[in-house]
């Protein structure tokens, strides 16, 4: 640690003198790349979660405390519902629970103006690019893939068809990018 402090003190004057503000004109001539590099460790409902099927009580929603890996309760995990179009259907990831960790997820924009068998030149717009992390670790993770007619189980007339439930322990290696294309006219 002492050696580090000595090096810091020696090079500090050089670092301080090399940094200077740029004018607006100088900034206009600078180009670069932007983006976000993320690492995370997310645990969802490790010790239970709210039950919305019972509705609010005097103290808020009732709390489910047996949401561990063998629980048969269908309302323990988080829910993500995505509207699949103007017809009103919802693609659902339901009962998401467990531990998910990753390193190296990237988020940035990218211009598509070539490739895609000639369609890129015609498209000539920015897309949102999600760079998949190299490795995802799962610990007692599970989720259900479903479709439903409403976003929330508490909506009137809610009906859901569960397609499959996935239980995962271990690691997955990922490669590639996910591109999200805008809709509508530029």
N, C-alpha and C positions, 0 to 999 in steps of 0.2 A: 504494500500500500504506500509506503514511503517513497519507493521508486516511481510509482505512478504520479504522486504529487510533485516530485521533482521534475518529471517530464512535462507535466501540465504547466508548472510555473515557467519553465524554459520556453515552451511554445505558445503560451497565452498572448504575449505581445504580438506575435506573428498573426495569430488568429484574429485578434482585435483589429489590427490594421488592415487585414485583407477583406473585411466586411464593410461595405459602404452602401448607402441607399442608392437605388436606381431611379432615374427620372421617368416620367410617363412615356416619353419618346423611346428611351432605352428599353422599357418593359414591352412596348409594342413590337420590338424586334426580336423578342425572346419567344421561342417555342419550346414545348416540353410535352411530357406525357403525364396524364393524371390517372388516378385509380386508387383503390383501397385494397390492402392486403389484410385479411382477417384470420385470426385464430380464436378458437373458443371452446368452451366446455359448458354444456347446457344440460341441466337436470330438470326434468319435468315431472311433477307430482310424485316425487320419491316416497313421500309419507302420506299420500292421499291428496284429495282435491275437493272442490265444491261440487255438490250434486244439484243440478238445476231442475231435475225431474220432480223434486219435492217442492220446489218453489221457495220464495223467501219466507223465512221465519221471523220472529221478533228480533233476532240477533243477526239477520242477514241470511245468506244461504246456508243450508245444512252442510256439514263437513264430513266427507267420507274418509275414514282413516285406514281402510284395508285395501289399498290400491297396489299392493306389492305384486310381484310377478305371478302369483297363482290366483289373483282375485278374479271373481266371476262378475263383478259389478261392471256394467257397460258404460258408466259415466265417470270414469276415473281420470282420463287424460285430457289433453288439450285437443282443440279442433280447428282445422283450417278448411274452409269451404270456398271453392272458386266457381263462379258462374261460368258455365261453358258456352253460353251464347244467348241470343235473344229469345230462345224457346223456353228458358226458365230452369233448365236442369242445373244441378250442382255436383261437381266432383269434390269428394270429401276425403280428407285424411282425418280420421277420428280416433279418439282414445290414444293420443300420442303420449307416451310415457317412457321413462327410463333416462339413461345418460347417453348423450351424444357429444363427441369431441372431435375437433378437426383442426388442421393447420394448413394455411395456404389458400383459402378461398379468396378469389380476387373479384372485384367489381369495377368495371370501367365501361366507357363508351368506345365504339369502334365504327369507323366509316366503312360501309360496304359499297364499293364502286367498281368492283371487278369480280371475276369468278362466278360461281354458281351457274355454270354452263351459259354464261352470257347475261343472266338476269341481274347480276351485281351492277353492271354498268347502267342498266335501265333504272334500277332501284336508287342508287347514288344517295344514300341517306345514312344517318347514324343509327346504330342498334345498341342495345344494352348487352354487354357480355359478362357472363358469370363464369369465371375460371374455376373449374372444379378442384377441390383440395386433393392433394396427393393421397391422403389417407383419412378415412373416417373410422373412429373407434366407437363401438356400441357396448353398453353394459346394461343388461336386462331391459333392452329397448323393445318396444312394440308399438304397432299402429295398425289401424284398420282402413283399408281402401273401400270406399262406398260411393253410392250416388244417392241423391235425395232431391226432393221437390222444393225444399226450403233451406235457407242458410243455417237456421238455428233450430235445435230440437224443441224450443219453447214456442215457435211460430205455430199459428193455428193451421191445422191440416197437415202437419209435418209427417212425412213418410220417408223412410230410408231403407235402402237395400245394401247390406254389407256384402262386398264381393269377396274379400279375403282379409285375414288378419295375419300379420307378419311379426314373428318374435325373432330378435337378433341379439346375438352375443358374439363379440369378436371384432374383426377389422375388415374394411373393404378398401381396396386400392382403386382410385379413380383416375381417369385421364380425360382431357378434352375440355371443351367450353360449351356452355349453353348460351345461345343467342336469342334475345327477345326482340322481335321486330315490331315496330309501331304500326298501328292501323290507321286508316284514313289518309287524307291527302296532306302533303307537307306544307 
